[in-house]
Amino acid sequence: MGHREDLLEGAKKCLAEKGFVRTTARDIVNASGANLASIGYHYGSKDALLTQAFIAMVEEWGDSFTPDVTGEGGSLERFRSVWDGMIGQRDRAAPVWAASLEIAMNRDRLPELREMVVSSEGEGRKGLTEMFTGIPEGQLEERDIRTLGGLYQALVAGMMVQWLYSPENAVTAEELTEGMRRAAEMMVKGTGAADPA
């Protein structure tokens, strides 16, 4: 590998271990074996390099995430199989989740990254909607992406935070599916009363 690739790999390692804010240019140099001047030469700045490293991490995780989805689109079986797949990948996804959370928490300090995340939000919602519903991305309407995609995105973000903070208390795929079933049932019945069973 050349210095450019070494720097990118070193930056990914630093992101996974230290995050954006605590990673210094010297950390990246130490992790990559490259020299300090090569960061500016190849990427322009440490922040630009870290941005590229984050994008690479997200793409690598996305490319490797192919859950064994079962069940008809929109069914509880499919809902659970997608969550089983996501939760099963939690250790591999944790650095990406942690970096995403750090971007959200430092949105004013990391404006380039924030803009990059915002610009990719629609694509993420499309992918989630296809995964959960089985409707190909090309057939989704804007309303599907905004409503269903937004709901799935909110659930993923909440699950991600639970797994990062307290994996031993985080919701399981089975619990999340049962919660969704019960919430939908209550909404259809129009009642807030708990199921006596």
C-alpha positions as CSV (number, residue, x, y, z in Angstrom):
1,M,0.0,0.0,0.0
2,G,1.0,3.6,-0.5
3,H,0.9,6.4,2.0
4,R,-2.6,7.4,0.9
5,E,-4.0,4.0,1.6
6,D,-1.9,3.6,4.8
7,L,-3.3,6.9,6.1
8,L,-6.9,5.8,5.4
9,E,-6.4,2.5,7.2
10,G,-4.7,4.3,10.1
11,A,-7.6,6.8,10.3
12,K,-10.2,4.0,10.3
13,K,-8.4,2.3,13.2
14,C,-8.2,5.6,15.1
15,L,-11.9,6.3,14.5
16,A,-12.8,2.9,15.9
17,E,-10.6,3.3,18.9
18,K,-10.8,7.0,19.8
19,G,-13.5,8.6,17.7
20,F,-13.4,11.9,15.7
21,V,-12.8,14.5,18.4
22,R,-10.1,12.7,20.3
23,T,-8.1,11.5,17.3
24,T,-5.1,13.7,16.5
25,A,-3.0,13.8,13.4
26,R,-0.1,12.2,15.3
27,D,-2.4,9.3,16.3
28,I,-3.1,8.7,12.6
29,V,0.5,8.9,11.7
30,N,1.4,6.4,14.5
31,A,-1.3,4.0,13.4
32,S,-0.4,4.3,9.7
33,G,3.3,4.5,9.7
34,A,3.1,7.4,7.3
35,N,4.5,10.9,8.0
36,L,2.7,14.0,9.2
37,A,3.1,16.0,6.0
38,S,1.5,13.2,4.0
39,I,-1.9,13.9,5.6
40,G,-2.0,17.4,4.1
41,Y,-0.5,16.2,0.8
42,H,-3.0,13.4,0.2
43,Y,-6.2,14.6,2.0
44,G,-5.8,18.3,2.7
45,S,-6.4,18.0,6.5
46,K,-6.9,15.6,9.3
47,D,-10.7,16.3,9.3
48,A,-10.9,15.5,5.6
49,L,-9.0,12.3,6.1
50,L,-11.3,11.3,9.0
51,T,-14.3,12.1,6.9
52,Q,-13.0,9.8,4.1
53,A,-12.3,7.1,6.8
54,F,-15.8,7.3,8.1
55,I,-17.3,7.0,4.6
56,A,-15.1,4.0,4.0
57,M,-16.1,2.4,7.3
58,V,-19.8,2.9,6.5
59,E,-19.4,1.5,3.0
60,E,-17.5,-1.5,4.2
61,W,-20.1,-2.3,6.9
62,G,-23.0,-1.7,4.4
63,D,-21.4,-4.0,1.8
64,S,-20.8,-6.7,4.4
65,F,-24.3,-6.5,5.9
66,T,-26.6,-8.9,4.1
67,P,-29.0,-10.2,6.7
68,D,-30.7,-13.6,6.1
69,V,-34.2,-12.0,5.7
70,T,-37.1,-14.3,5.8
71,G,-40.8,-13.7,5.7
72,E,-43.2,-11.8,3.5
73,G,-42.5,-8.0,3.1
74,G,-44.0,-6.1,6.0
75,S,-44.6,-9.2,8.1
76,L,-43.6,-9.6,11.7
77,E,-41.4,-12.5,10.7
78,R,-39.5,-10.3,8.3
79,F,-39.3,-7.5,10.9
80,R,-37.7,-9.9,13.3
81,S,-35.3,-11.4,10.8
82,V,-34.0,-8.0,9.9
83,W,-33.4,-7.2,13.6
84,D,-31.8,-10.5,14.2
85,G,-29.4,-9.7,11.4
86,M,-28.6,-6.2,12.7
87,I,-28.1,-7.3,16.3
88,G,-26.0,-10.2,15.1
89,Q,-23.7,-7.7,13.5
90,R,-23.5,-5.3,16.5
91,D,-19.9,-6.0,17.3
92,R,-18.8,-5.3,13.8
93,A,-21.1,-2.3,13.5
94,A,-20.2,-0.7,16.8
95,P,-17.4,1.5,15.5
96,V,-19.7,2.9,12.8
97,W,-22.5,3.4,15.2
98,A,-20.3,5.1,17.7
99,A,-18.9,7.4,15.0
100,S,-22.4,8.2,13.8
101,L,-23.4,9.1,17.4
102,E,-20.4,11.3,17.8
103,I,-21.2,13.1,14.6
104,A,-24.7,13.8,15.9
105,M,-23.5,15.0,19.3
106,N,-20.8,17.3,17.7
107,R,-22.9,18.5,14.8
108,D,-21.7,22.1,15.1
109,R,-18.0,21.0,15.5
110,L,-18.1,18.6,12.6
111,P,-20.1,20.4,9.9
112,E,-18.5,18.6,6.9
113,L,-19.5,15.2,8.4
114,R,-22.9,16.4,9.4
115,E,-23.6,17.5,5.8
116,M,-22.4,14.2,4.5
117,V,-24.6,12.3,6.8
118,V,-27.6,14.5,6.1
119,S,-27.1,14.1,2.3
120,S,-27.0,10.3,2.6
121,E,-30.1,10.1,4.9
122,G,-32.5,9.5,2.1
123,E,-30.5,6.6,0.7
124,G,-30.3,5.1,4.1
125,R,-34.1,5.3,4.5
126,K,-34.6,3.8,1.1
127,G,-32.4,0.8,2.0
128,L,-34.1,0.2,5.3
129,T,-37.6,0.4,3.7
130,E,-36.6,-2.1,1.1
131,M,-35.1,-4.4,3.7
132,F,-38.2,-4.4,6.0
133,T,-40.9,-4.3,3.3
134,G,-39.4,-6.1,0.4
135,I,-40.4,-3.3,-2.0
136,P,-37.5,-2.6,-4.3
137,E,-35.9,0.8,-3.8
138,G,-36.9,1.9,-7.4
139,Q,-40.6,1.3,-6.6
140,L,-40.7,3.3,-3.4
141,E,-42.5,6.6,-3.4
142,E,-41.4,9.6,-1.5
143,R,-44.1,9.0,1.1
144,D,-42.8,5.5,1.7
145,I,-39.3,6.8,2.3
146,R,-40.4,9.6,4.6
147,T,-42.8,7.6,6.7
148,L,-41.7,4.0,6.7
149,G,-38.0,4.8,6.2
150,G,-38.2,7.5,8.9
151,L,-39.8,5.0,11.3
152,Y,-37.2,2.3,10.6
153,Q,-34.4,4.8,10.9
154,A,-35.6,6.0,14.2
155,L,-35.8,2.4,15.5
156,V,-32.3,1.6,14.2
157,A,-30.9,4.8,15.9
158,G,-32.6,3.9,19.2
159,M,-31.4,0.3,19.1
160,M,-27.9,1.5,18.3
161,V,-27.8,3.7,21.3
162,Q,-29.1,0.9,23.6
163,W,-26.4,-1.5,22.3
164,L,-23.6,1.1,22.7
165,Y,-24.6,2.2,26.2
166,S,-25.8,-1.0,27.8
167,P,-25.7,-4.1,25.7
168,E,-26.8,-6.3,28.5
169,N,-30.0,-4.4,28.8
170,A,-30.6,-3.6,25.2
171,V,-33.7,-4.8,23.5
172,T,-33.6,-8.1,21.7
173,A,-35.0,-8.8,18.2
174,E,-37.8,-10.9,19.8
175,E,-38.7,-8.1,22.3
176,L,-38.6,-5.4,19.6
177,T,-40.9,-7.5,17.4
178,E,-43.3,-8.2,20.2
179,G,-43.3,-4.5,21.1
180,M,-44.1,-3.6,17.5
181,R,-46.9,-6.2,17.4
182,R,-48.5,-5.0,20.6
183,A,-48.2,-1.3,19.6
184,A,-49.8,-1.9,16.2
185,E,-52.5,-4.0,17.8
186,M,-53.3,-1.2,20.3
187,M,-53.4,1.4,17.5
188,V,-55.8,-0.7,15.5
189,K,-58.1,-1.3,18.5
190,G,-57.8,2.3,19.4
191,T,-57.1,1.5,23.0
192,G,-54.2,2.1,25.3
193,A,-55.2,-0.7,27.7
194,A,-52.5,-3.3,28.3
195,D,-53.1,-6.8,27.0
196,P,-54.3,-8.8,30.0
197,A,-52.5,-11.9,28.7
